[in-house]
Amino acid sequence: MNMGNLKQPDTRTAPQFRVNFSSGFILLFAFIYFFDQSGFLSALLPAVLVHELGHVSAMRMFGAYPTKLNATLSGFALDYSGDLNERQEILTAIAGPAFGFVFSILCAKTGTLRNNEYLLMCAGLGFILNTFNLLPAKALDGGRILYFALMSAISAKFAQIAIHISGLLISGLLIAAGLYCIAKNYGFSLFLAGIWLFILQQNKSCK
Amino acid sequence: MKIRTIIAALIFLGLSAVKFMLPEKAAEMRGYIIPAISRDISIRDDIIALGRAISSGGNYIYVWEHWIKGENEESEHSEPEDITESSVKSVSCDGFMLSEMVKQNLGGFEFSPAPPADEAAGETAENKNETPLSEQTSPPASSVPPSLEPSPPATAAPALNLSAKVDDFLHEQAAFADYAVPANVSYEAPVLPFEYAQPVIASVTSGFGYREHPIDGGVRFHYGTDFGVVDGDSISAFADGTAITVQEFDGYGLTVIIDHGDGFSTLYAHCSQILVNQGDKVKRGDKIALSGHSGRVTGPHLHFELMHSGKYLNPEFYF
């Protein structure tokens, strides 16, 4: 693995940071917001923000600058300017879930102490979000980690093929589990997550 | 792409406008669509239970059992299903072990495994030598108008009887010594600072506390007491108070919650009809609802909960 310097000299001025909401994201948000009776969105938002903060913090530590936050149907994606080697990419990808899990634990502990259901929802949703993100599939942090690990260990081409196969397998398993849940009257959520992940595997490469 | 974004933004604004300006219409639309796309799981409760599990070193097994086995298994048994909300609170939060409490309270007793709580046979109530329900001070059950005069005062049970009931209960729960008492549950039996009466004249079909599910064998905590009633039976107020909540919940169905003051409140779930409005003052014995099978149940019953300052108490101590 390329063990390049973790920190690069910062010779650039910080580029302007933009946020981009795709039409698909706005539609999705609209329908979720309309049907949300339990306050999911308000509990999910802090978890998402902390997750992205993890990525941004790692990027900044390695000298890169986040330039754009894309909110699309495939989720949130951060564009950045700067050069990160494979190890830095992996650590940046890990930072998001790491921050997220710490946030979940803090919310869980505080929510339990104060018997606050909102904090407990933040904890639970954050846990689910970050665990799901660690799955080794395209567009997820887990996929990114696996991609860069394989890229540095073997080759970029092998990494792409491996991540593609892994993503299809994972989404297939999720769909199968989701169908089981539907049959058992446990709900559509897992099935929809599998379908969503399967569709994402058809998109282009993860970098 | 800009046009798509604008259209999407307009749809968002439209839906938000409907949600804010026409809340009844929005609720009606959701009422049609949500049942079609959702199932009987209360996802919110699951997520809260997961949050509690993360903070504790305790009963993950219960959360796992709940997720795997769910709340929607059709029971071949005639007794009502446990309600979803129970699963939210069943995860241990502070590591306080039931076994420790049992040791502290039984002290000197020779442990003999209690029989599993067999709700169908109603053993729980019978074995405890409780006063038969019909002899307790309680309002008339069937189609009788709300009592205009106060029912005969229901005095608080003498301390000795409460203590005996607590001991009986702990002895029964000793079989579940490996399961921690949920943090929002108290096994104490405080003397109630008001007169009270049983909300229905019916036998207990499922008692408070840990119990083994008769079908799947999983252990669950039941936060209230289930009374075997049929659709349309009268449900009376446990004590004087104010109806602070009249609402339909996931799992609980049509529910009314009465605040009795001093931190005490009672909950009456799975009703077919609520006869009071939110904010109404009620007297002990007033008819407040009709029993039913709303929410996630497999048969009509009254699920009754007694709470004090956020802690669930065992209602059977007072019946």
Interface residues (C-beta under 8 A of the other chain):
Chain A: F21 S22 S23 G24 I26 L27 F29 A30 F31 Y33 F34 F35 Q37 S38 G39 F40 A43 S104 I105 C107 A108 K109 G111 T112 N115 E117 L119 L120 M121 C122 A123 G124 L125 F127 I128 I182 K184 N185 Y186 G187 F188 S189
Chain B: M1 R4 T5 I7 A8 A9 I11 F12 L15 S16 V18 K19 A26 R30 I33 I34 I37 S38 R39 D40 I41 I43 R44 D46 I47 I48 A49 L50 G51 R52 I54 S55 S56 G70 N72 C93 D94 A183 N184 G310
